[in-house]
Amino acid sequence: MGDIVELPVRREQPPQEVEPLWRESVGRALRKERLASSKRLIDVAQEAGVSPQYLSEVERGLKDPSSELLAAITGALGLSVAEIATRVVSARPSPQAPVCLAA
C-alpha cells in the first residue's frame, strides 16, 4: 500500500533570552527614579513639558522619546541624559560586554 514517511524530529530549542529594547530599559529606569523620588507622574510631566499620557507611555516602553524630550524628562527628575543612560547600561550587563575582574 503506501510507504511510511518518517518526518525529521524537531527538537525543542531552549528559549533564548531576548534583550529588552532601549526604550523599555529607559522607561523602567525613569519610572524607578520617579518613584524613588516620590514624584507624581503628573508633576514630572508638567515640569518636563509633556502630557502625563506621553510620560506614562515612555515609562512603559511604548514611546521612544527624542533626545530633547528625554533631556526634559530627566531634567524634571534632577538627572542628566548621561546619568539615566549609565543607569540603564549598568542595570543589566550584556552577555557580550567585557568583564573586568579584580586580581
C-alpha positions as CSV (number, residue, x, y, z in Angstrom):
1,M,0.0,0.0,0.0
2,G,1.6,3.3,1.0
3,D,5.1,3.8,2.1
4,I,5.6,5.2,5.6
5,V,7.4,8.5,5.5
6,E,9.4,9.4,8.6
7,L,9.5,13.1,9.3
8,P,12.5,14.6,11.0
9,V,12.0,15.1,14.7
10,R,12.0,18.8,15.7
11,R,13.9,19.3,18.9
12,E,12.7,22.0,21.2
13,Q,15.2,24.8,21.5
14,P,15.5,26.4,24.9
15,P,14.1,29.9,24.7
16,Q,16.8,32.5,24.3
17,E,16.6,35.5,26.5
18,V,15.5,38.5,24.4
19,E,17.4,41.6,25.2
20,P,14.9,44.4,26.0
21,L,14.6,47.4,23.7
22,W,16.4,50.5,24.7
23,R,13.1,52.4,25.1
24,E,11.9,49.7,27.5
25,S,15.0,49.9,29.6
26,V,15.0,53.7,29.7
27,G,11.3,53.7,30.6
28,R,11.9,51.4,33.5
29,A,14.8,53.5,34.8
30,L,12.8,56.7,34.5
31,R,9.9,55.2,36.4
32,K,12.2,53.7,39.1
33,E,13.8,57.2,39.6
34,R,10.4,58.9,39.7
35,L,9.1,56.5,42.3
36,A,12.3,56.7,44.3
37,S,12.0,60.4,44.5
38,S,8.2,60.2,45.4
39,K,7.2,62.3,42.5
40,R,3.8,62.0,40.8
41,L,3.6,61.3,37.1
42,I,1.6,64.4,36.5
43,D,4.1,66.6,38.3
44,V,7.1,65.3,36.4
45,A,5.2,65.5,33.1
46,Q,4.2,69.1,33.8
47,E,7.8,70.1,34.7
48,A,9.1,68.4,31.6
49,G,6.5,70.0,29.3
50,V,4.9,66.7,28.2
51,S,1.5,65.2,28.8
52,P,1.1,62.7,31.6
53,Q,-0.2,60.2,29.0
54,Y,3.0,60.6,27.0
55,L,5.3,60.2,30.0
56,S,3.3,57.1,31.1
57,E,3.9,55.6,27.6
58,V,7.6,56.5,27.8
59,E,7.8,54.8,31.2
60,R,6.1,51.7,29.9
61,G,8.5,51.5,27.0
62,L,5.8,52.2,24.4
63,K,7.3,55.5,23.2
64,D,10.9,56.3,22.2
65,P,11.4,59.9,23.3
66,S,13.6,62.2,21.2
67,S,16.9,63.4,22.8
68,E,15.2,66.7,23.6
69,L,12.3,65.1,25.4
70,L,14.5,62.7,27.2
71,A,16.6,65.6,28.4
72,A,13.4,67.4,29.6
73,I,12.1,64.3,31.4
74,T,15.5,63.5,33.1
75,G,15.9,67.2,34.0
76,A,12.5,67.1,35.7
77,L,13.8,64.2,37.7
78,G,17.0,66.0,38.6
79,L,19.2,63.9,36.3
80,S,21.0,64.2,33.1
81,V,20.6,62.0,30.0
82,A,24.1,60.6,30.6
83,E,23.1,59.6,34.2
84,I,20.0,57.8,33.0
85,A,21.9,56.1,30.2
86,T,24.6,55.0,32.7
87,R,21.9,53.5,35.0
88,V,20.3,51.6,32.1
89,V,23.6,50.2,31.0
90,S,24.8,49.2,34.4
91,A,21.4,47.8,35.5
92,R,21.7,44.8,33.1
93,P,25.1,43.9,31.8
94,S,25.1,42.3,28.3
95,P,26.5,38.8,28.0
96,Q,28.7,40.2,25.2
97,A,30.1,43.0,27.4
98,P,33.6,42.7,28.6
99,V,34.0,41.8,32.3
100,C,36.7,43.2,34.5
101,L,37.7,41.0,37.4
102,A,39.8,42.4,40.2
103,A,43.0,40.5,40.9
